[in-house]
Amino acid sequence: MRILFVASEVAPFSKTGGLGDVAGALPAALAARGHEVAVVTPRYGSIEPAAHGLERLPQAVHARGEGAALFRGKLGGASVYLVEHERYFGHRSGLYSEHGRDYADNAQRFSFFVRAALDLPRALGFAPDILHLHDWQAALGAWMLRHEHGEAPWARAARSVYTIHNLAYQGVFPKELMPAVGLPWEVFRYEAMEFYDQLNFMKAGLVFSDAITTVSPTYAREILTPEHGNGLDALLRHRTKDLTGILNGIDDEAWDPARDRFLEGPFSAADLSGKARCKKALQLELGLPVRADVTLVAMVGRLAEQKGIDLVAAALHEIMQMDLQLTLLGSGSRDYEALFTAASRERPDRVAARIGFDERLAHRMEGGADAFLMPSRFEPCGLNQMYSLRYGTVPIVRAVGGLEDTVEDFDGYRSGTGFKFREYHPAAMVTALRRALDVRRDARAWRGLVERGMAQDFSWRRSAVAYERLFEGLLARPPVRA
């Protein structure tokens, strides 16, 4: 198949979260299976062509009469095309926002980008069978395919797939921007893109795409409910037969404890001696007492309530009384940053907080910790619990979204890879944490948890097969004519 990905961020060129990881890894995994894959993304000002080996092409793409230059690079066996437009992407320090505020022209920026991406088949002669659109920034492409390119032979034959990475971010804008983004008023209706008297980009993907995916099977079920549907659950229930949850994968080369260059010592399920060295090195690096017997619990991620940081904050005093060490790496709410920084000063023997992000330290925390805490309010997929399982770091998670799909609760005997809790309450999280501390006192039971976790396969190869089957089935049926 010929597959065209449209994504607003693609690692390693640009990334703010899981979308960048998916758009960087899935195309390469599909290309490795013999498909012809192209990825289109903006060339932000932070992307230096020379640093990424990008080639400027003589062809240009156009959107509503404006031209944009193209750069070409590689993602494994896939091609990546970067759309250059100085006003929209070139002079910005961020991808979507700056100093905590979204760019005022995000609607114009990303409607332009998607139109430019859909001009790629004309400019380069690449006629995709599948148009794969990611998150709200690319969602208008599902409508554009049928209503702006409907007469083109490639568009008549193509099928569109829209992937929700996080339903909480929908691209909602004032309706007065309709003319500025080139949309006819006829689509400003409840059955199309209208959302509480505003324009909702994500609804375009949900209404006009031929198929909808999201990033884990459980999240696909959760978003059909008012609790997790963010106002779109009724529409998603209407399209249930077209909705599929496919679990994200991880880069199992970058995240491999046997070859990780950031770790103090390599290790594997067959030889865990290197993990003990990693723990000692991490304790030294963070200024924690070097103790092999204490359970070292790590957290890496945004200090935001989606990640359950409010539960940890509420239980922090109780956690600090336990015989454990808690290490945290992340940034977000200033109140939470201040809280955990103060806790690390108050109990440097129990808490070590590092505000910001450090890729090297993230790897060393996965490698050196005994357990990893993810008490998320909601989690479409999650990656850190999969990194943790691969690194023999037992996850303690709330049973939502991808956390439910990837972690099996310990049964107290011979089954399970981690510890789960369901109620979104500090006491439920603390109970799961205490369970983990109790089990770790039994070296044999803990070793079983570690070995079962390290035996899991969360590679993109597995996920690519699931997408391949979805695409093949989609091509065998008529397109949506919304």
TAKAHU-V577224 format. One record per backbone hydrogen bond with DSSP energy under -1.0 kcal/mol. NH is the residue of the N-H (numbers start at 1). CO is the residue of the C=O. E is the energy in kcal/mol with one decimal. If there is no record, write none. Layout:
# TAKAHU-V577224
nh:NH co:CO e:E
nh:NH co:CO e:E
This chain:
# TAKAHU-V577224
nh:3 co:36 e:-2.7
nh:4 co:130 e:-2.9
nh:5 co:38 e:-3.1
nh:6 co:132 e:-2.6
nh:7 co:40 e:-2.3
nh:11 co:20 e:-2.4
nh:13 co:10 e:-1.4
nh:14 co:10 e:-2.1
nh:21 co:17 e:-1.1
nh:22 co:18 e:-2.6
nh:23 co:19 e:-2.8
nh:24 co:20 e:-1.1
nh:25 co:21 e:-1.9
nh:26 co:22 e:-2.6
nh:29 co:25 e:-2.0
nh:30 co:26 e:-2.4
nh:31 co:27 e:-2.5
nh:32 co:28 e:-2.0
nh:34 co:31 e:-1.9
nh:35 co:30 e:-1.7
nh:36 co:1 e:-2.4
nh:38 co:3 e:-2.6
nh:39 co:79 e:-2.2
nh:40 co:5 e:-2.4
nh:41 co:81 e:-2.2
nh:43 co:83 e:-3.1
nh:44 co:42 e:-1.0
nh:45 co:89 e:-1.7
nh:47 co:44 e:-2.0
nh:52 co:48 e:-1.2
nh:54 co:49 e:-2.9
nh:55 co:72 e:-2.7
nh:57 co:70 e:-2.7
nh:61 co:68 e:-2.4
nh:63 co:66 e:-2.5
nh:66 co:63 e:-1.9
nh:68 co:61 e:-2.2
nh:69 co:84 e:-1.0
nh:71 co:82 e:-1.8
nh:72 co:55 e:-2.7
nh:73 co:80 e:-2.6
nh:75 co:78 e:-2.9
nh:78 co:75 e:-2.4
nh:79 co:37 e:-2.4
nh:80 co:73 e:-2.1
nh:81 co:39 e:-3.7
nh:82 co:71 e:-2.5
nh:83 co:41 e:-2.3
nh:84 co:69 e:-2.8
nh:89 co:85 e:-2.9
nh:90 co:85 e:-1.3
nh:91 co:86 e:-1.2
nh:98 co:101 e:-2.6
nh:101 co:98 e:-1.8
nh:103 co:96 e:-2.4
nh:106 co:103 e:-1.5
nh:109 co:105 e:-2.8
nh:110 co:106 e:-2.4
nh:111 co:107 e:-1.7
nh:112 co:108 e:-2.0
nh:113 co:109 e:-2.1
nh:114 co:110 e:-2.1
nh:115 co:111 e:-2.0
nh:116 co:112 e:-2.5
nh:117 co:113 e:-2.5
nh:118 co:114 e:-2.3
nh:120 co:117 e:-1.4
nh:123 co:119 e:-2.3
nh:124 co:120 e:-2.9
nh:125 co:121 e:-1.5
nh:129 co:2 e:-2.7
nh:130 co:2 e:-2.0
nh:131 co:159 e:-2.9
nh:132 co:4 e:-3.0
nh:133 co:161 e:-3.2
nh:134 co:6 e:-1.6
nh:135 co:163 e:-2.7
nh:138 co:135 e:-1.5
nh:141 co:138 e:-1.7
nh:142 co:139 e:-1.7
nh:144 co:140 e:-2.7
nh:145 co:141 e:-2.3
nh:147 co:143 e:-2.6
nh:148 co:144 e:-2.5
nh:149 co:144 e:-1.4
nh:152 co:149 e:-1.9
nh:156 co:152 e:-2.2
nh:157 co:153 e:-1.5
nh:158 co:154 e:-1.4
nh:159 co:129 e:-2.3
nh:161 co:131 e:-2.8
nh:162 co:211 e:-2.6
nh:163 co:133 e:-2.8
nh:164 co:213 e:-2.8
nh:169 co:166 e:-1.6
nh:173 co:199 e:-2.9
nh:177 co:174 e:-1.9
nh:178 co:175 e:-2.0
nh:181 co:177 e:-1.8
nh:182 co:179 e:-1.2
nh:183 co:178 e:-2.3
nh:187 co:184 e:-1.8
nh:188 co:185 e:-1.6
nh:189 co:187 e:-2.0
nh:192 co:189 e:-2.2
nh:193 co:187 e:-2.6
nh:194 co:189 e:-2.1
nh:195 co:198 e:-2.6
nh:199 co:173 e:-2.9
nh:200 co:193 e:-2.5
nh:201 co:171 e:-2.7
nh:202 co:170 e:-2.3
nh:204 co:201 e:-1.2
nh:206 co:202 e:-2.0
nh:207 co:203 e:-2.6
nh:208 co:204 e:-2.3
nh:209 co:205 e:-1.2
nh:210 co:160 e:-1.2
nh:211 co:160 e:-1.4
nh:212 co:242 e:-2.9
nh:213 co:162 e:-2.7
nh:214 co:244 e:-1.9
nh:220 co:216 e:-1.8
nh:221 co:217 e:-1.2
nh:222 co:218 e:-2.6
nh:223 co:219 e:-2.3
nh:224 co:221 e:-1.3
nh:225 co:222 e:-2.0
nh:229 co:225 e:-1.9
nh:232 co:229 e:-2.8
nh:236 co:232 e:-2.4
nh:237 co:233 e:-2.6
nh:238 co:234 e:-1.8
nh:239 co:235 e:-1.2
nh:240 co:237 e:-1.4
nh:242 co:239 e:-1.8
nh:243 co:240 e:-1.7
nh:244 co:212 e:-2.1
nh:246 co:214 e:-2.8
nh:248 co:215 e:-1.5
nh:250 co:458 e:-2.1
nh:252 co:250 e:-1.2
nh:255 co:251 e:-2.2
nh:259 co:256 e:-2.0
nh:260 co:256 e:-1.1
nh:263 co:260 e:-1.3
nh:267 co:257 e:-1.3
nh:268 co:271 e:-2.1
nh:275 co:272 e:-1.0
nh:276 co:272 e:-1.0
nh:277 co:273 e:-1.3
nh:278 co:274 e:-2.1
nh:279 co:275 e:-2.3
nh:280 co:276 e:-2.1
nh:281 co:277 e:-2.4
nh:282 co:278 e:-2.3
nh:283 co:279 e:-2.5
nh:284 co:280 e:-2.2
nh:285 co:281 e:-2.5
nh:286 co:282 e:-2.3
nh:288 co:283 e:-2.3
nh:297 co:325 e:-3.5
nh:298 co:371 e:-2.6
nh:299 co:327 e:-1.8
nh:301 co:329 e:-2.3
nh:303 co:331 e:-2.4
nh:304 co:302 e:-1.8
nh:307 co:304 e:-1.2
nh:308 co:305 e:-1.7
nh:309 co:304 e:-1.4
nh:312 co:308 e:-1.4
nh:313 co:309 e:-2.5
nh:314 co:310 e:-2.2
nh:315 co:311 e:-1.7
nh:319 co:315 e:-2.7
nh:320 co:316 e:-2.5
nh:321 co:318 e:-1.0
nh:322 co:319 e:-1.5
nh:324 co:322 e:-1.9
nh:325 co:295 e:-2.4
nh:326 co:350 e:-3.5
nh:327 co:297 e:-2.8
nh:328 co:352 e:-2.4
nh:329 co:299 e:-2.4
nh:330 co:354 e:-1.9
nh:333 co:303 e:-2.2
nh:337 co:333 e:-2.5
nh:338 co:334 e:-2.6
nh:339 co:335 e:-2.2
nh:340 co:336 e:-2.4
nh:341 co:337 e:-1.9
nh:342 co:338 e:-2.4
nh:343 co:339 e:-2.1
nh:344 co:340 e:-1.9
nh:345 co:341 e:-1.3
nh:346 co:342 e:-2.5
nh:347 co:343 e:-2.8
nh:350 co:347 e:-2.1
nh:351 co:347 e:-2.8
nh:352 co:326 e:-2.4
nh:354 co:328 e:-2.9
nh:356 co:330 e:-1.7
nh:362 co:358 e:-2.5
nh:363 co:359 e:-1.9
nh:364 co:360 e:-2.1
nh:365 co:361 e:-2.5
nh:366 co:362 e:-2.0
nh:367 co:363 e:-2.4
nh:368 co:364 e:-2.3
nh:369 co:365 e:-2.1
nh:370 co:296 e:-2.5
nh:371 co:296 e:-2.0
nh:372 co:394 e:-2.3
nh:373 co:298 e:-2.6
nh:374 co:396 e:-3.0
nh:377 co:306 e:-2.0
nh:378 co:306 e:-1.2
nh:387 co:383 e:-2.4
nh:388 co:384 e:-2.8
nh:389 co:385 e:-2.0
nh:390 co:386 e:-2.0
nh:391 co:387 e:-1.6
nh:392 co:389 e:-1.3
nh:393 co:388 e:-3.0
nh:394 co:370 e:-2.1
nh:396 co:372 e:-3.3
nh:397 co:419 e:-2.8
nh:398 co:374 e:-1.7
nh:399 co:421 e:-2.7
nh:400 co:398 e:-2.3
nh:402 co:379 e:-2.0
nh:403 co:400 e:-1.6
nh:404 co:400 e:-1.1
nh:405 co:401 e:-1.2
nh:406 co:402 e:-1.5
nh:407 co:403 e:-1.6
nh:410 co:418 e:-2.5
nh:411 co:415 e:-2.5
nh:417 co:408 e:-3.1
nh:418 co:408 e:-2.0
nh:419 co:395 e:-2.5
nh:421 co:397 e:-1.6
nh:425 co:423 e:-1.9
nh:429 co:425 e:-1.9
nh:430 co:426 e:-2.7
nh:431 co:427 e:-2.2
nh:432 co:428 e:-1.8
nh:433 co:429 e:-2.3
nh:434 co:430 e:-2.7
nh:435 co:431 e:-2.2
nh:436 co:432 e:-2.0
nh:437 co:433 e:-2.1
nh:438 co:434 e:-2.4
nh:439 co:435 e:-2.5
nh:440 co:436 e:-2.1
nh:442 co:439 e:-2.1
nh:446 co:442 e:-2.5
nh:447 co:443 e:-2.2
nh:448 co:444 e:-1.8
nh:449 co:445 e:-1.9
nh:450 co:446 e:-2.5
nh:451 co:447 e:-2.7
nh:452 co:448 e:-2.5
nh:453 co:449 e:-2.1
nh:454 co:450 e:-2.4
nh:455 co:451 e:-1.0
nh:456 co:453 e:-1.4
nh:463 co:459 e:-1.1
nh:464 co:460 e:-2.9
nh:465 co:461 e:-1.4
nh:466 co:462 e:-1.3
nh:467 co:463 e:-2.1
nh:468 co:464 e:-2.6
nh:469 co:465 e:-2.1
nh:470 co:466 e:-1.9
nh:471 co:467 e:-2.9
nh:472 co:468 e:-2.4
nh:473 co:469 e:-2.2
nh:474 co:470 e:-2.1
nh:475 co:471 e:-2.0
nh:477 co:474 e:-1.5
